[in-house]
Amino acid sequence: MTRTVLRVAVSALAAVACFTIGPAAAGVPTDQLKGQINRVLKTLADPDLKKENRAKDRRQAVRRIAEDIFDFSETAKRSLGTHWNQRTPAEREEFVRLFSDLLERSYISKIELYNGEKIQYAGDTVDGELAVVHTKIITAQNSEIPVDYQMYRKGDRWLVYDVKIEGVSMVSNYRTQFNKIIRTSSYQELVKKMKTNQDEFRERERQQTRS
Amino acid sequence: MERTKVNLVAGFFVIFGLLALGYLSIKLGRVSFLGGGGYLVTANFPSVGGLKTGSNVEIAGVEVGRVESIGLAKDYEAQVTLRISTGVKLQDDSIASIKTKGLIGEKYIRISPGGSEKIIPANGRIREVEAPVDLEELISKYIFGKV
């Protein structure tokens, strides 16, 4: 009899423990972001991938990690703003792909320039389903660049949908640019532009690996 | 008899004049009666540098509202309350940015509409904000950054 009571009590305790640990572990966006950033730093420090002709592999490795913490489709949707609603599912899918390529071109390739800058985590603010993780990049010149990651909760994961550098939002920047192109020409023109840029980038890359 | 008529006309004229004056001062002074039209939304900014009560709120350069009040929220953030015209719907991923007219002009709030299906209700909050870029601070940081 006592044993049964004990067992019930223990399982109840375990349930309580699970319950309290569960949300707490998911409720720390900084930890999740930090984990992925550390993975990126490790990849960049990998001597095997540092070799000249492996730049592409390195970038792909970084992109794979980025896909774990960034929600490219959410970022693409927010960047397209009001025009997102007018797109068909097929167009949306294509746009998300082109947009992730654009981000890879403009940001992940820049990450190669990483030269031992330190990253400081300055806490986060969680507000319901959204959170902001404040970080600072300390450059070799000792100046601080504030970088804020806007994240949202998806199940027990936190995913980044916007990055603010010096308070300037990436989504806002793309939203203004995309809106301008779509209003002055058309959505098709925007897609064409993004495709051409991607093709040019691929071509340049191919030439680099050959030489 | 004739005199009463003249007095009456003069009286009406004065009343009409007063009404016109009242109308003008309300219109020009942008005084809103009984809270005015539209609905309120708030937005928290890390800094509002130069934004004032009564500043414009624009979408695509079109005025869609005004800054109702600016106060200090917890964590020493600036809380800005906006009055948005009825009929203007803001998606919950709309971004409110504080911008400057020209290089040194007045500050205003620009809202870039989002693509979400969710609409911010009255007394709701714009979660996505962009504070004004402090050029001076930026320049000094990159000039004096090196220690």
Chai-1 contact restraints between the chains, C-beta under 6 A:
chainA,res_idxA,chainB,res_idxB,connection_type,confidence,min_distance_angstrom,max_distance_angstrom,comment,restraint_id
A,K77,B,G115,contact,1.0,0.0,6.0,A-B,restraint_1
A,R78,B,D93,contact,1.0,0.0,6.0,A-B,restraint_2
A,L80,B,G115,contact,1.0,0.0,6.0,A-B,restraint_3
A,G81,B,P113,contact,1.0,0.0,6.0,A-B,restraint_4
A,G81,B,G114,contact,1.0,0.0,6.0,A-B,restraint_5
A,G81,B,G115,contact,1.0,0.0,6.0,A-B,restraint_6
A,T82,B,P113,contact,1.0,0.0,6.0,A-B,restraint_7
A,T82,B,G115,contact,1.0,0.0,6.0,A-B,restraint_8
A,W84,B,G115,contact,1.0,0.0,6.0,A-B,restraint_9
A,N85,B,G115,contact,1.0,0.0,6.0,A-B,restraint_10
A,L130,B,R127,contact,1.0,0.0,6.0,A-B,restraint_11
A,Q141,B,G145,contact,1.0,0.0,6.0,A-B,restraint_12
A,Q141,B,K146,contact,1.0,0.0,6.0,A-B,restraint_13
A,N142,B,V147,contact,1.0,0.0,6.0,A-B,restraint_14
A,S143,B,K141,contact,1.0,0.0,6.0,A-B,restraint_15
A,S143,B,G145,contact,1.0,0.0,6.0,A-B,restraint_16
A,G167,B,A131,contact,1.0,0.0,6.0,A-B,restraint_17
A,S169,B,E130,contact,1.0,0.0,6.0,A-B,restraint_18
A,S172,B,I95,contact,1.0,0.0,6.0,A-B,restraint_19
A,S172,B,E130,contact,1.0,0.0,6.0,A-B,restraint_20
A,R175,B,S112,contact,1.0,0.0,6.0,A-B,restraint_21
